[in-house]
Amino acid sequence: MPPPPPEVEDVPTDDDSAPTATSLERRATAAFRKGRLARARDLYTAALELEGNTAEDAAAKWLALSNRAACLLRLERPREAEADCREALKQRAPANLLALCAVACMRQPGEAHLMAAFACCVEALYVEPQNAAARRVLADVRKAPGGRLLRPEDAARERLEQRMLRRGESGRIGYALAYFDALERLAPEDAVTHLRVQSCWRSALTGRIPEPIQAVPTGAPASLD
C-alpha cells in the first residue's frame, strides 16, 4: 500500500472551500496516526461518500478505502476490513494491500478464511516476492492448524514459476532468486525441481561453480533444464 501522505492537522481548513476526498483522506490519516481510530474511520467514510469523479478524487478514495481497512483491523472488525480490502483490490492490487487482506482473513475463524489468507499471500508474493508483510502473514498461516498443508492452485504456481524462469532467462538473476524463495515458501515440493537452475543462478552471482545436488526427495528429480 502506498505510504500515507504527510501528516496534517485533523481540523477543517480555514478557507471557505468545501471538503474534498483528498482533504478528508488526509485528515483521516492524521487522526489514524494519533490513534483516534473511530474518528479516522468516520473521516475515511466521509471521503468515500463525497461525489466527484476526477483522477484526484479516485486516487484519494482508493487510499481512503485501503486505509479504512487498516483502521477497521485496529478496531477489531476484520470482516469489514476484508470487505474494504477486496473492494480496493478491484482497482489496484499492490502486495501490501494483499497482505493486509490476508491479515483480515486470518483474524476470522474457519478453514475457509485460512485458505483465503493463503491465497492473498500467493498473490502478494507474485506481485512482490520479497514483500515483508506478506512473508509475515504467510508464516502465521503456516503456524495455524492445517496451514502447512496449503499449496497454491496449479495455475497460480505455474504463473509464479514462469515469472521466475523469465527473470532468470533475461539475466535478472536477483529477481529470479527472489521468486525461487517465494516458490519455496509457498510450494516447497515444486521448488525442488528448480534446485539445479537456482544453484546456477547463485553461482552466476558469486562466480563459483555450482555444486552438484546431493539429495533430492523421491519422486521429484532435479531439473537439468
C-alpha positions as CSV (number, residue, x, y, z in Angstrom):
1,M,0.0,0.0,0.0
2,P,1.3,3.5,-0.8
3,P,2.6,5.3,2.2
4,P,0.2,7.8,3.9
5,P,0.5,11.4,2.8
6,P,2.4,13.9,5.0
7,E,0.7,14.4,8.4
8,V,-1.8,17.3,8.6
9,E,-3.9,18.5,11.5
10,D,-7.3,16.8,11.9
11,V,-9.1,20.1,11.5
12,P,-11.0,21.7,8.7
13,T,-9.1,24.2,6.5
14,D,-9.6,27.9,7.2
15,D,-10.8,28.8,3.8
16,D,-14.4,28.6,2.5
17,S,-13.9,25.7,0.1
18,A,-15.9,22.6,0.5
19,P,-14.1,19.5,1.8
20,T,-12.7,17.2,-0.9
21,A,-11.9,13.5,-0.9
22,T,-8.2,14.4,-0.7
23,S,-8.6,16.8,2.3
24,L,-10.8,14.3,4.2
25,E,-8.5,11.4,3.5
26,R,-5.5,13.5,4.8
27,R,-7.4,14.4,7.9
28,A,-8.4,10.8,8.4
29,T,-4.8,9.7,8.1
30,A,-3.7,12.3,10.6
31,A,-6.3,11.0,13.1
32,F,-5.3,7.4,12.4
33,R,-1.6,8.3,13.2
34,K,-2.7,9.8,16.5
35,G,-4.7,6.7,17.5
36,R,-8.1,8.3,17.0
37,L,-9.4,5.3,15.2
38,A,-13.1,5.9,15.3
39,R,-12.6,9.5,14.1
40,A,-10.3,8.2,11.3
41,R,-12.9,5.7,10.2
42,D,-15.6,8.3,10.1
43,L,-13.4,10.7,8.0
44,Y,-12.4,7.9,5.6
45,T,-16.1,7.1,5.2
46,A,-16.9,10.7,4.6
47,A,-14.2,10.9,1.9
48,L,-15.7,7.8,0.2
49,E,-19.2,9.3,0.2
50,L,-18.3,12.5,-1.5
51,E,-19.3,12.9,-5.1
52,G,-16.6,13.5,-7.6
53,N,-15.0,11.5,-10.4
54,T,-11.8,13.3,-11.2
55,A,-8.5,11.3,-11.2
56,E,-7.5,13.1,-7.9
57,D,-10.9,12.1,-6.3
58,A,-10.4,8.5,-7.5
59,A,-6.9,8.3,-6.1
60,A,-8.0,9.8,-2.7
61,K,-10.9,7.4,-2.5
62,W,-8.8,4.4,-3.2
63,L,-6.4,5.5,-0.4
64,A,-9.4,6.1,1.9
65,L,-10.8,2.7,1.3
66,S,-7.4,0.9,1.7
67,N,-6.6,2.9,4.9
68,R,-10.1,2.4,6.3
69,A,-9.4,-1.3,6.0
70,A,-6.3,-0.9,8.2
71,C,-8.3,1.2,10.6
72,L,-11.0,-1.4,10.9
73,L,-8.5,-4.0,11.7
74,R,-7.2,-1.9,14.5
75,L,-10.8,-1.6,15.7
76,E,-11.0,-5.4,15.6
77,R,-13.6,-5.5,12.8
78,P,-11.8,-8.0,10.4
79,R,-14.9,-8.9,8.4
80,E,-15.5,-5.2,7.4
81,A,-11.7,-4.8,6.9
82,E,-11.6,-7.7,4.4
83,A,-14.6,-6.2,2.5
84,D,-12.8,-2.9,2.1
85,C,-9.6,-4.6,1.0
86,R,-11.4,-6.7,-1.6
87,E,-13.2,-3.6,-2.9
88,A,-9.9,-1.7,-3.2
89,L,-8.2,-4.7,-4.8
90,K,-10.7,-4.5,-7.7
91,Q,-8.9,-1.2,-8.7
92,R,-5.3,-2.0,-7.8
93,A,-3.6,-4.9,-6.1
94,P,-0.2,-3.9,-4.5
95,A,1.5,-6.5,-2.4
96,N,0.9,-4.6,0.9
97,L,-2.8,-4.4,0.4
98,L,-3.0,-8.1,-0.5
99,A,-1.0,-8.8,2.8
100,L,-3.5,-6.6,4.7
101,C,-6.4,-8.6,3.2
102,A,-4.6,-11.8,4.3
103,V,-4.4,-10.4,7.9
104,A,-8.1,-9.6,7.9
105,C,-8.9,-13.2,6.7
106,M,-6.6,-14.7,9.4
107,R,-8.4,-12.8,12.1
108,Q,-11.7,-14.6,11.2
109,P,-12.4,-18.2,12.3
110,G,-12.7,-21.1,10.0
111,E,-10.7,-23.1,7.4
112,A,-12.2,-21.0,4.5
113,H,-10.7,-17.8,5.9
114,L,-7.3,-19.6,6.4
115,M,-7.4,-20.6,2.8
116,A,-8.4,-17.1,1.7
117,A,-5.4,-15.7,3.7
118,F,-3.1,-18.1,2.0
119,A,-4.5,-17.2,-1.5
120,C,-3.8,-13.5,-0.7
121,C,-0.2,-14.4,0.3
122,V,0.3,-16.2,-3.0
123,E,-0.9,-13.2,-5.0
124,A,1.2,-10.8,-2.9
125,L,4.4,-12.8,-3.4
126,Y,3.7,-13.0,-7.1
127,V,3.5,-9.2,-7.2
128,E,6.4,-8.6,-4.9
129,P,8.3,-11.8,-3.9
130,Q,10.3,-10.2,-1.1
131,N,7.3,-8.3,0.5
132,A,8.0,-8.5,4.2
133,A,4.3,-8.1,5.3
134,A,3.2,-11.0,3.0
135,R,6.0,-13.2,4.4
136,R,5.0,-12.5,8.0
137,V,1.3,-13.4,7.3
138,L,2.4,-16.5,5.4
139,A,4.4,-17.6,8.4
140,D,1.3,-17.1,10.6
141,V,-0.8,-19.1,8.1
142,R,1.8,-22.0,8.3
143,K,1.5,-22.0,12.1
144,A,-2.3,-22.3,12.0
145,P,-3.8,-25.8,12.2
146,G,-3.7,-27.2,8.6
147,G,-1.7,-24.3,7.4
148,R,1.4,-26.3,6.5
149,L,-0.6,-28.4,4.0
150,L,-1.8,-25.4,2.0
151,R,-0.4,-25.1,-1.6
152,P,-1.1,-22.7,-4.4
153,E,-3.5,-23.8,-7.1
154,D,-1.8,-25.2,-10.2
155,A,-2.4,-22.1,-12.3
156,A,-1.0,-19.8,-9.6
157,R,2.0,-22.0,-9.1
158,E,2.7,-22.2,-12.8
159,R,2.4,-18.5,-13.2
160,L,4.9,-18.0,-10.4
161,E,7.3,-20.5,-11.9
162,Q,7.1,-18.9,-15.3
163,R,7.8,-15.4,-13.9
164,M,10.8,-16.8,-12.0
165,L,12.2,-18.5,-15.1
166,R,11.6,-15.5,-17.4
167,R,13.6,-13.3,-14.9
168,G,16.4,-15.8,-15.0
169,E,16.5,-16.1,-18.8
170,S,16.6,-12.3,-19.1
171,G,19.6,-12.1,-16.8
172,R,17.6,-10.5,-13.9
173,I,19.1,-13.1,-11.5
174,G,18.3,-11.3,-8.3
175,Y,14.6,-11.2,-9.2
176,A,14.7,-14.9,-10.3
177,L,16.2,-15.9,-6.9
178,A,13.6,-13.8,-5.1
179,Y,10.8,-15.7,-6.9
180,F,12.5,-19.0,-6.2
181,D,12.4,-18.1,-2.5
182,A,8.7,-17.3,-2.8
183,L,8.1,-20.6,-4.6
184,E,10.0,-22.4,-1.8
185,R,7.8,-20.8,0.8
186,L,4.6,-21.5,-1.0
187,A,5.2,-24.9,-2.7
188,P,8.4,-26.4,-1.4
189,E,7.9,-29.7,-3.2
190,D,7.7,-27.9,-6.6
191,A,10.7,-25.7,-5.8
192,V,12.8,-28.8,-5.5
193,T,12.5,-29.3,-9.3
194,H,14.3,-26.0,-9.8
195,L,17.2,-26.5,-7.4
196,R,19.7,-27.0,-10.3
197,V,18.8,-23.8,-12.1
198,Q,18.7,-22.0,-8.7
199,S,22.2,-23.2,-8.0
200,C,23.4,-21.9,-11.4
201,W,21.8,-18.5,-10.7
202,R,23.6,-18.3,-7.4
203,S,26.9,-19.2,-9.0
204,A,26.4,-16.5,-11.6
205,L,26.1,-14.0,-8.8
206,T,29.1,-15.3,-6.8
207,G,31.3,-16.5,-9.7
208,R,31.6,-20.0,-8.2
209,I,30.9,-23.3,-10.0
210,P,27.6,-24.8,-8.7
211,E,28.0,-27.8,-6.5
212,P,26.1,-31.0,-7.6
213,I,22.8,-31.6,-5.8
214,Q,23.4,-34.4,-3.3
215,A,19.9,-35.5,-2.4
216,V,16.5,-34.9,-3.9
217,P,13.3,-36.3,-2.4
218,T,11.9,-39.4,-4.1
219,G,9.6,-38.6,-7.0
220,A,10.9,-35.1,-7.5
221,P,14.1,-35.3,-9.6
222,A,16.2,-32.2,-10.1
223,S,15.6,-30.4,-13.4
224,L,18.6,-30.3,-15.7
225,D,16.9,-27.6,-17.9
